[in-house]
Amino acid sequence: MKLKKYGIPVITVILLCALDQLTKHLAVLYLKDSDPLVLWDGVFELQYVENRGAAFGIFQGHQTAFFILTVAVAALLVWFYIKIPSQRQYFLLKIPVVVCFTGAIGNFIDRVSQGYVVDFFYFKLIDFPVFNVADIYITCSAVFFVILFLFKYKEDDFTFLSRRKETDNGAPAHETPEESEDERSSDNN
């Protein structure tokens, strides 16, 4: 049970993070100090940029704030993931948590190792800020969160976030056998 709940997400984070780091490495090798690689003239190109700011290049040069913010967001995502029940109905909720965490870690690795984030995707048609694979992870997971919150889950589905479960009349609710087993095993570790 622990392997399924934590092993698969950890492996997913490692693989997605490796993909992010590989694409950034390739951008450094083939795009740095060269003209942009035009894939679709006037629409999309690969262009090497060293981003010392946050998303879309805002807050340039505030590295300490980004370290603190990234650690806080990553910790919040881990806490949220741990709180998500193992029931099948919550499976879709775990996906954007893992993907968003990976994006945060991918860019954090760059900030720690280089002092900047390597960006290289550029939509010239709309002059969209240059971004990278980790940014795609963060953006797609945020959109997926919103879709899930609007169309799949209701407020009652998030009672797992409260420490003590209660019924509608305020009395403590009885836990399902699966929840009790998960909580007991996590208390033992």
Disulfide bonds with the S-S distance in Angstrom:
none
